[in-house]
């Protein structure tokens, strides 16, 4: 366990930000089940709710990439609070034709340098990787993110696996 200083640690130090990528789970299935027009409306509404929640937690939306929302945060606690709200509120606010298949999101987070409007750098790619490996209504974060979280979020975090990046 890493020791956290008493003051809330900001992730905006040295030009680093926390990148959060929220991905709609089962979007391909949704298009097949309800058709393109209805699925597109649901995707737009889902990303809109995710964007509103993230921005309410001081996040800055950088991109909407298909069924993904990329948001940057200066504070890891704000990002974690945003992820919790997205997981709690998306299924209840976005209704689709099939109540047996609610819309949910999976979220990946990583912290590092990101240039303005750079959606393809290593920090973003690692956050996207984490999102793609998360389960429905799960947030996967890298160790650098966990180390920057307030204790309340660290207390509910758990180690999953170790991935080596070359």
Rosetta blueprint (number, residue, H / E / L):
1 X L
2 X L
3 X L
4 X L
5 X L
6 X L
7 X L
8 X L
9 X L
10 X L
11 X L
12 X L
13 X H
14 X H
15 X H
16 X E
17 X E
18 X E
19 X E
20 X E
21 X E
22 X E
23 X E
24 X E
25 X L
26 X L
27 X H
28 X H
29 X H
30 X H
31 X H
32 X H
33 X H
34 X H
35 X L
36 X H
37 X H
38 X H
39 X H
40 X H
41 X H
42 X H
43 X H
44 X H
45 X H
46 X H
47 X H
48 X H
49 X H
50 X H
51 X H
52 X H
53 X H
54 X H
55 X H
56 X H
57 X L
58 X L
59 X L
60 X E
61 X E
62 X E
63 X E
64 X E
65 X E
66 X L
67 X L
68 X E
69 X E
70 X E
71 X E
72 X E
73 X E
74 X L
75 X L
76 X H
77 X H
78 X H
79 X H
80 X H
81 X H
82 X H
83 X H
84 X H
85 X H
86 X H
87 X H
88 X H
89 X H
90 X H
91 X H
92 X H
93 X H
94 X L
95 X L
96 X L
97 X L
98 X L
99 X L
100 X L
101 X L
102 X L
103 X L
104 X L
105 X E
106 X E
107 X E
108 X E
109 X E
110 X E
111 X E
112 X E
113 X E
114 X L
115 X L
116 X L
117 X L
118 X L
119 X L
120 X L
121 X L
122 X H
123 X H
124 X H
125 X H
126 X H
127 X H
128 X H
129 X H
130 X H
131 X H
132 X H
133 X H
134 X L
135 X L
136 X L
137 X L
138 X L
139 X E
140 X E
141 X E
142 X L
143 X H
144 X H
145 X H
146 X H
147 X H
148 X H
149 X L
150 X L
151 X H
152 X H
153 X H
154 X H
155 X H
156 X L
157 X L
158 X L
159 X L
160 X L
161 X L
162 X L
163 X L
164 X L
165 X L
166 X L
